[in-house]
Amino acid sequence: VFQGRILARRSVGQETRYEVEVKTRYRQRFPLVSKEYLWVPNTCGCPPLREGGEYLLMAWRHVNHEQTLNRVLLRPDGYARPWTPREERLVRGAAHSC
């Protein structure tokens, strides 16, 4: 789970690749760097993320069986909400209760 700002969007084959500035990390199960590519396995724009927008994103690390592909994946039905001060209060409260 992390807060990120969408820098760019590009269709690559049957997928969409977002370049994301990682602003804040929460419940980090895998390391993230300050800029990541976030992959969505479709080109329909689901979930809809706009360039310049900030979001709270729940993504997964996807590694294929051959260990040759390692990327951050956001499923089409994944959690992606526009970032608001309310989101920050909710996330910080959940992090402290763990």
N, CA, C and O atoms as a GROMACS GRO file, in nm:
protein
  392
    1VAL      N    1   0.086  -0.116   0.000
    1VAL     CA    2   0.000   0.000   0.000
    1VAL      C    3   0.090   0.122   0.000
    1VAL      O    4   0.183   0.131   0.080
    2PHE      N    5   0.062   0.216  -0.091
    2PHE     CA    6   0.144   0.336  -0.096
    2PHE      C    7   0.066   0.452  -0.157
    2PHE      O    8  -0.033   0.432  -0.229
    3GLN      N    9   0.112   0.572  -0.128
    3GLN     CA   10   0.059   0.693  -0.190
    3GLN      C   11   0.151   0.726  -0.305
    3GLN      O   12   0.273   0.730  -0.289
    4GLY      N   13   0.093   0.750  -0.423
    4GLY     CA   14   0.175   0.781  -0.538
    4GLY      C   15   0.111   0.883  -0.630
    4GLY      O   16  -0.011   0.899  -0.633
    5ARG      N   17   0.196   0.952  -0.703
    5ARG     CA   18   0.150   1.050  -0.803
    5ARG      C   19   0.182   0.995  -0.940
    5ARG      O   20   0.295   0.955  -0.967
    6ILE      N   21   0.081   0.993  -1.028
    6ILE     CA   22   0.097   0.940  -1.163
    6ILE      C   23   0.173   1.042  -1.247
    6ILE      O   24   0.129   1.156  -1.263
    7LEU      N   25   0.287   1.001  -1.302
    7LEU     CA   26   0.369   1.088  -1.385
    7LEU      C   27   0.339   1.071  -1.533
    7LEU      O   28   0.339   1.168  -1.609
    8ALA      N   29   0.314   0.947  -1.574
    8ALA     CA   30   0.290   0.920  -1.717
    8ALA      C   31   0.213   0.789  -1.731
    8ALA      O   32   0.214   0.704  -1.642
    9ARG      N   33   0.147   0.775  -1.846
    9ARG     CA   34   0.072   0.653  -1.878
    9ARG      C   35   0.108   0.613  -2.020
    9ARG      O   36   0.121   0.697  -2.109
   10ARG      N   37   0.126   0.482  -2.040
   10ARG     CA   38   0.162   0.432  -2.173
   10ARG      C   39   0.104   0.292  -2.192
   10ARG      O   40   0.114   0.208  -2.102
   11SER      N   41   0.045   0.267  -2.308
   11SER     CA   42  -0.001   0.132  -2.342
   11SER      C   43   0.118   0.055  -2.397
   11SER      O   44   0.190   0.103  -2.484
   12VAL      N   45   0.136  -0.066  -2.345
   12VAL     CA   46   0.244  -0.154  -2.389
   12VAL      C   47   0.180  -0.290  -2.419
   12VAL      O   48   0.149  -0.366  -2.327
   13GLY      N   49   0.161  -0.319  -2.546
   13GLY     CA   50   0.094  -0.444  -2.584
   13GLY      C   51  -0.048  -0.444  -2.530
   13GLY      O   52  -0.126  -0.354  -2.558
   14GLN      N   53  -0.081  -0.546  -2.452
   14GLN     CA   54  -0.215  -0.559  -2.394
   14GLN      C   55  -0.222  -0.506  -2.251
   14GLN      O   56  -0.317  -0.535  -2.178
   15GLU      N   57  -0.123  -0.428  -2.211
   15GLU     CA   58  -0.117  -0.377  -2.074
   15GLU      C   59  -0.100  -0.225  -2.074
   15GLU      O   60  -0.069  -0.164  -2.176
   16THR      N   61  -0.122  -0.166  -1.956
   16THR     CA   62  -0.098  -0.024  -1.936
   16THR      C   63   0.012  -0.010  -1.832
   16THR      O   64   0.010  -0.076  -1.728
   17ARG      N   65   0.108   0.077  -1.862
   17ARG     CA   66   0.218   0.101  -1.769
   17ARG      C   67   0.211   0.246  -1.723
   17ARG      O   68   0.212   0.339  -1.803
   18TYR      N   69   0.205   0.264  -1.592
   18TYR     CA   70   0.206   0.396  -1.532
   18TYR      C   71   0.342   0.419  -1.468
   18TYR      O   72   0.395   0.331  -1.400
   19GLU      N   73   0.397   0.537  -1.491
   19GLU     CA   74   0.517   0.576  -1.417
   19GLU      C   75   0.466   0.651  -1.295
   19GLU      O   76   0.391   0.748  -1.307
   20VAL      N   77   0.508   0.607  -1.177
   20VAL     CA   78   0.454   0.659  -1.052
   20VAL      C   79   0.566   0.709  -0.962
   20VAL      O   80   0.668   0.643  -0.944
   21GLU      N   81   0.545   0.827  -0.906
   21GLU     CA   82   0.634   0.878  -0.801
   21GLU      C   83   0.578   0.826  -0.669
   21GLU      O   84   0.466   0.860  -0.631
   22VAL      N   85   0.655   0.745  -0.600
   22VAL     CA   86   0.613   0.689  -0.472
   22VAL      C   87   0.638   0.796  -0.365
   22VAL      O   88   0.752   0.835  -0.342
   23LYS      N   89   0.530   0.843  -0.302
   23LYS     CA   90   0.542   0.951  -0.204
   23LYS      C   91   0.552   0.898  -0.062
   23LYS      O   92   0.640   0.941   0.014
   24THR      N   93   0.465   0.806  -0.024
   24THR     CA   94   0.465   0.750   0.111
   24THR      C   95   0.434   0.602   0.100
   24THR      O   96   0.347   0.561   0.024
   25ARG      N   97   0.506   0.522   0.177
   25ARG     CA   98   0.485   0.377   0.178
   25ARG      C   99   0.416   0.337   0.308
   25ARG      O  100   0.451   0.385   0.416
   26TYR      N  101   0.316   0.248   0.297
   26TYR     CA  102   0.245   0.195   0.413
   26TYR      C  103   0.242   0.044   0.399
   26TYR      O  104   0.231  -0.008   0.288
   27ARG      N  105   0.252  -0.026   0.508
   27ARG     CA  106   0.241  -0.173   0.508
   27ARG      C  107   0.323  -0.232   0.392
   27ARG      O  108   0.270  -0.304   0.308
   28GLN      N  109   0.449  -0.200   0.391
   28GLN     CA  110   0.536  -0.240   0.281
   28GLN      C  111   0.578  -0.386   0.295
   28GLN      O  112   0.649  -0.422   0.388
   29ARG      N  113   0.534  -0.467   0.202
   29ARG     CA  114   0.572  -0.609   0.201
   29ARG      C  115   0.684  -0.637   0.103
   29ARG      O  116   0.743  -0.745   0.105
   30PHE      N  117   0.712  -0.541   0.017
   30PHE     CA  118   0.825  -0.552  -0.076
   30PHE      C  119   0.881  -0.411  -0.094
   30PHE      O  120   0.807  -0.314  -0.083
   31PRO      N  121   1.010  -0.400  -0.123
   31PRO     CA  122   1.070  -0.267  -0.134
   31PRO      C  123   1.023  -0.191  -0.257
   31PRO      O  124   1.006  -0.247  -0.365
   32LEU      N  125   1.002  -0.062  -0.239
   32LEU     CA  126   0.967   0.028  -0.348
   32LEU      C  127   1.073   0.137  -0.354
   32LEU      O  128   1.125   0.179  -0.250
   33VAL      N  129   1.105   0.182  -0.473
   33VAL     CA  130   1.196   0.294  -0.490
   33VAL      C  131   1.114   0.420  -0.515
   33VAL      O  132   0.991   0.412  -0.524
   34SER      N  133   1.179   0.535  -0.526
   34SER     CA  134   1.105   0.661  -0.537
   34SER      C  135   1.023   0.673  -0.665
   34SER      O  136   0.922   0.742  -0.667
   35LYS      N  137   1.065   0.605  -0.772
   35LYS     CA  138   0.985   0.599  -0.894
   35LYS      C  139   0.972   0.454  -0.936
   35LYS      O  140   1.071   0.381  -0.943
   36GLU      N  141   0.850   0.413  -0.962
   36GLU     CA  142   0.821   0.275  -1.000
   36GLU      C  143   0.734   0.275  -1.125
   36GLU      O  144   0.665   0.373  -1.155
   37TYR      N  145   0.737   0.164  -1.196
   37TYR     CA  146   0.639   0.139  -1.300
   37TYR      C  147   0.530   0.053  -1.238
   37TYR      O  148   0.558  -0.049  -1.175
   38LEU      N  149   0.408   0.096  -1.256
   38LEU     CA  150   0.291   0.024  -1.206
   38LEU      C  151   0.218  -0.031  -1.328
   38LEU      O  152   0.178   0.045  -1.416
   39TRP      N  153   0.201  -0.162  -1.333
   39TRP     CA  154   0.141  -0.229  -1.448
   39TRP      C  155  -0.002  -0.268  -1.420
   39TRP      O  156  -0.035  -0.316  -1.311
   40VAL      N  157  -0.090  -0.247  -1.520
   40VAL     CA  158  -0.230  -0.290  -1.514
   40VAL      C  159  -0.250  -0.381  -1.634
   40VAL      O  160  -0.219  -0.341  -1.746
   41PRO      N  161  -0.302  -0.504  -1.615
   41PRO     CA  162  -0.311  -0.601  -1.724
   41PRO      C  163  -0.427  -0.578  -1.821
   41PRO      O  164  -0.498  -0.671  -1.856
   42ASN      N  165  -0.445  -0.453  -1.865
   42ASN     CA  166  -0.544  -0.420  -1.968
   42ASN      C  167  -0.509  -0.283  -2.025
   42ASN      O  168  -0.422  -0.213  -1.973
   43THR      N  169  -0.578  -0.245  -2.131
   43THR     CA  170  -0.557  -0.113  -2.190
   43THR      C  171  -0.684  -0.028  -2.184
   43THR      O  172  -0.691   0.077  -2.248
   44CYS      N  173  -0.783  -0.072  -2.108
   44CYS     CA  174  -0.911  -0.001  -2.102
   44CYS      C  175  -0.910   0.116  -2.005
   44CYS      O  176  -1.005   0.194  -2.001
   45GLY      N  177  -0.804   0.129  -1.927
   45GLY     CA  178  -0.799   0.237  -1.830
   45GLY      C  179  -0.870   0.205  -1.700
   45GLY      O  180  -0.916   0.296  -1.630
   46CYS      N  181  -0.879   0.078  -1.666
   46CYS     CA  182  -0.942   0.035  -1.541
   46CYS      C  183  -0.834  -0.015  -1.446
   46CYS      O  184  -0.762  -0.108  -1.482
   47PRO      N  185  -0.820   0.039  -1.331
   47PRO     CA  186  -0.890   0.154  -1.275
   47PRO      C  187  -0.843   0.284  -1.340
   47PRO      O  188  -0.729   0.292  -1.385
   48PRO      N  189  -0.929   0.384  -1.344
   48PRO     CA  190  -0.893   0.510  -1.410
   48PRO      C  191  -0.796   0.593  -1.325
   48PRO      O  192  -0.834   0.644  -1.220
   49LEU      N  193  -0.674   0.607  -1.372
   49LEU     CA  194  -0.573   0.688  -1.305
   49LEU      C  195  -0.531   0.798  -1.401
   49LEU      O  196  -0.493   0.769  -1.514
   50ARG      N  197  -0.537   0.923  -1.359
   50ARG     CA  198  -0.502   1.032  -1.448
   50ARG      C  199  -0.363   1.085  -1.417
   50ARG      O  200  -0.319   1.084  -1.302
   51GLU      N  201  -0.295   1.129  -1.520
   51GLU     CA  202  -0.162   1.186  -1.503
   51GLU      C  203  -0.171   1.309  -1.413
   51GLU      O  204  -0.260   1.392  -1.429
   52GLY      N  205  -0.079   1.319  -1.320
   52GLY     CA  206  -0.077   1.430  -1.226
   52GLY      C  207  -0.159   1.404  -1.100
   52GLY      O  208  -0.144   1.477  -1.002
   53GLY      N  209  -0.244   1.302  -1.102
   53GLY     CA  210  -0.328   1.272  -0.986
   53GLY      C  211  -0.252   1.194  -0.881
   53GLY      O  212  -0.159   1.120  -0.912
   54GLU      N  213  -0.292   1.213  -0.755
   54GLU     CA  214  -0.234   1.137  -0.644
   54GLU      C  215  -0.336   1.037  -0.595
   54GLU      O  216  -0.455   1.066  -0.586
   55TYR      N  217  -0.287   0.916  -0.564
   55TYR     CA  218  -0.375   0.806  -0.529
   55TYR      C  219  -0.318   0.725  -0.414
   55TYR      O  220  -0.198   0.724  -0.390
   56LEU      N  221  -0.407   0.659  -0.344
   56LEU     CA  222  -0.371   0.555  -0.250
   56LEU      C  223  -0.387   0.425  -0.327
   56LEU      O  224  -0.496   0.394  -0.375
   57LEU      N  225  -0.280   0.348  -0.340
   57LEU     CA  226  -0.278   0.229  -0.426
   57LEU      C  227  -0.241   0.104  -0.347
   57LEU      O  228  -0.148   0.106  -0.267
   58MET      N  229  -0.313  -0.003  -0.371
   58MET     CA  230  -0.279  -0.133  -0.314
   58MET      C  231  -0.234  -0.220  -0.430
   58MET      O  232  -0.315  -0.262  -0.513
   59ALA      N  233  -0.106  -0.247  -0.435
   59ALA     CA  234  -0.049  -0.321  -0.547
   59ALA      C  235   0.020  -0.447  -0.497
   59ALA      O  236   0.041  -0.464  -0.376
   60TRP      N  237   0.054  -0.534  -0.589
   60TRP     CA  238   0.121  -0.661  -0.559
   60TRP      C  239   0.251  -0.668  -0.637
   60TRP      O  240   0.262  -0.613  -0.746
   61ARG      N  241   0.347  -0.736  -0.580
   61ARG     CA  242   0.470  -0.765  -0.652
   61ARG      C  243   0.444  -0.891  -0.733
   61ARG      O  244   0.406  -0.994  -0.676
   62HIS      N  245   0.465  -0.885  -0.863
   62HIS     CA  246   0.444  -1.000  -0.951
   62HIS      C  247   0.578  -1.049  -1.001
   62HIS      O  248   0.652  -0.975  -1.066
   63VAL      N  249   0.610  -1.173  -0.971
   63VAL     CA  250   0.732  -1.237  -1.020
   63VAL      C  251   0.690  -1.365  -1.091
   63VAL      O  252   0.619  -1.448  -1.035
   64ASN      N  253   0.734  -1.380  -1.217
   64ASN     CA  254   0.693  -1.500  -1.291
   64ASN      C  255   0.774  -1.622  -1.246
   64ASN      O  256   0.869  -1.608  -1.170
   65HIS      N  257   0.735  -1.739  -1.292
   65HIS     CA  258   0.796  -1.865  -1.248
   65HIS      C  259   0.945  -1.873  -1.282
   65HIS      O  260   1.022  -1.935  -1.209
   66GLU      N  261   0.985  -1.811  -1.391
   66GLU     CA  262   1.125  -1.815  -1.433
   66GLU      C  263   1.211  -1.712  -1.359
   66GLU      O  264   1.332  -1.708  -1.379
   67GLN      N  265   1.148  -1.630  -1.274
   67GLN     CA  266   1.216  -1.525  -1.199
   67GLN      C  267   1.280  -1.420  -1.291
   67GLN      O  268   1.377  -1.356  -1.254
   68THR      N  269   1.224  -1.404  -1.413
   68THR     CA  270   1.279  -1.307  -1.508
   68THR      C  271   1.195  -1.180  -1.515
   68THR      O  272   1.238  -1.081  -1.574
   69LEU      N  273   1.077  -1.182  -1.456
   69LEU     CA  274   0.987  -1.068  -1.459
   69LEU      C  275   0.950  -1.033  -1.316
   69LEU      O  276   0.892  -1.115  -1.245
   70ASN      N  277   0.983  -0.913  -1.274
   70ASN     CA  278   0.958  -0.868  -1.138
   70ASN      C  279   0.903  -0.726  -1.147
   70ASN      O  280   0.977  -0.633  -1.177
   71ARG      N  281   0.774  -0.711  -1.121
   71ARG     CA  282   0.714  -0.579  -1.137
   71ARG      C  283   0.599  -0.558  -1.040
   71ARG      O  284   0.551  -0.651  -0.976
   72VAL      N  285   0.557  -0.432  -1.029
   72VAL     CA  286   0.447  -0.394  -0.942
   72VAL      C  287   0.319  -0.398  -1.025
   72VAL      O  288   0.310  -0.335  -1.130
   73LEU      N  289   0.220  -0.474  -0.977
   73LEU     CA  290   0.098  -0.500  -1.051
   73LEU      C  291  -0.023  -0.444  -0.976
   73LEU      O  292  -0.038  -0.467  -0.856
   74LEU      N  293  -0.107  -0.372  -1.047
   74LEU     CA  294  -0.236  -0.327  -0.995
   74LEU      C  295  -0.344  -0.396  -1.075
   74LEU      O  296  -0.356  -0.375  -1.196
   75ARG      N  297  -0.420  -0.479  -1.010
   75ARG     CA  298  -0.527  -0.551  -1.079
   75ARG      C  299  -0.636  -0.454  -1.122
   75ARG      O  300  -0.654  -0.350  -1.058
   76PRO      N  301  -0.709  -0.486  -1.230
   76PRO     CA  302  -0.816  -0.396  -1.277
   76PRO      C  303  -0.922  -0.367  -1.170
   76PRO      O  304  -0.980  -0.259  -1.168
   77ASP      N  305  -0.947  -0.462  -1.081
   77ASP     CA  306  -1.042  -0.441  -0.973
   77ASP      C  307  -0.972  -0.405  -0.843
   77ASP      O  308  -1.032  -0.411  -0.736
   78GLY      N  309  -0.845  -0.367  -0.853
   78GLY     CA  310  -0.764  -0.334  -0.736
   78GLY      C  311  -0.805  -0.204  -0.670
   78GLY      O  312  -0.888  -0.129  -0.721
   79TYR      N  313  -0.746  -0.180  -0.556
   79TYR     CA  314  -0.778  -0.062  -0.476
   79TYR      C  315  -0.694   0.056  -0.524
   79TYR      O  316  -0.572   0.055  -0.514
   80ALA      N  317  -0.761   0.157  -0.577
   80ALA     CA  318  -0.696   0.279  -0.622
   80ALA      C  319  -0.795   0.393  -0.596
   80ALA      O  320  -0.894   0.407  -0.668
   81ARG      N  321  -0.766   0.473  -0.493
   81ARG     CA  322  -0.855   0.583  -0.458
   81ARG      C  323  -0.780   0.714  -0.469
   81ARG      O  324  -0.662   0.720  -0.438
   82PRO      N  325  -0.848   0.819  -0.514
   82PRO     CA  326  -0.783   0.950  -0.515
   82PRO      C  327  -0.738   0.986  -0.374
   82PRO      O  328  -0.809   0.962  -0.276
   83TRP      N  329  -0.620   1.045  -0.364
   83TRP     CA  330  -0.562   1.080  -0.235
   83TRP      C  331  -0.630   1.204  -0.177
   83TRP      O  332  -0.644   1.305  -0.246
   84THR      N  333  -0.671   1.196  -0.051
   84THR     CA  334  -0.729   1.309   0.020
   84THR      C  335  -0.673   1.307   0.162
   84THR      O  336  -0.619   1.205   0.204
   85PRO      N  337  -0.684   1.416   0.236
   85PRO     CA  338  -0.640   1.413   0.376
   85PRO      C  339  -0.712   1.305   0.456
   85PRO      O  340  -0.655   1.251   0.550
   86ARG      N  341  -0.836   1.274   0.421
   86ARG     CA  342  -0.910   1.167   0.489
   86ARG      C  343  -0.839   1.033   0.471
   86ARG      O  344  -0.831   0.954   0.565
   87GLU      N  345  -0.789   1.008   0.350
   87GLU     CA  346  -0.717   0.883   0.324
   87GLU      C  347  -0.595   0.872   0.417
   87GLU      O  348  -0.566   0.765   0.469
   88GLU      N  349  -0.525   0.982   0.436
   88GLU     CA  350  -0.407   0.980   0.521
   88GLU      C  351  -0.444   0.943   0.664
   88GLU      O  352  -0.375   0.863   0.727
   89ARG      N  353  -0.551   1.001   0.716
   89ARG     CA  354  -0.595   0.967   0.852
   89ARG      C  355  -0.632   0.820   0.863
   89ARG      O  356  -0.596   0.754   0.960
   90LEU      N  357  -0.702   0.767   0.764
   90LEU     CA  358  -0.742   0.626   0.767
   90LEU      C  359  -0.621   0.533   0.762
   90LEU      O  360  -0.613   0.436   0.838
   91VAL      N  361  -0.527   0.563   0.673
   91VAL     CA  362  -0.409   0.477   0.658
   91VAL      C  363  -0.322   0.483   0.782
   91VAL      O  364  -0.278   0.380   0.832
   92ARG      N  365  -0.297   0.601   0.831
   92ARG     CA  366  -0.214   0.615   0.951
   92ARG      C  367  -0.280   0.547   1.071
   92ARG      O  368  -0.211   0.485   1.152
   93GLY      N  369  -0.412   0.557   1.083
   93GLY     CA  370  -0.481   0.490   1.192
   93GLY      C  371  -0.473   0.340   1.181
   93GLY      O  372  -0.456   0.272   1.282
   94ALA      N  373  -0.484   0.286   1.062
   94ALA     CA  374  -0.473   0.141   1.042
   94ALA      C  375  -0.331   0.093   1.068
   94ALA      O  376  -0.313  -0.016   1.122
   95ALA      N  377  -0.231   0.172   1.031
   95ALA     CA  378  -0.092   0.134   1.053
   95ALA      C  379  -0.060   0.128   1.201
   95ALA      O  380   0.017   0.041   1.243
   96HIS      N  381  -0.117   0.217   1.281
   96HIS     CA  382  -0.089   0.218   1.423
   96HIS      C  383  -0.163   0.108   1.498
   96HIS      O  384  -0.122   0.071   1.608
   97SER      N  385  -0.270   0.055   1.442
   97SER     CA  386  -0.345  -0.049   1.510
   97SER      C  387  -0.290  -0.188   1.485
   97SER      O  388  -0.336  -0.285   1.546
   98CYS      N  389  -0.192  -0.201   1.397
   98CYS     CA  390  -0.132  -0.333   1.366
   98CYS      C  391  -0.029  -0.373   1.469
   98CYS      O  392   0.030  -0.481   1.459
   0.00000   0.00000   0.00000
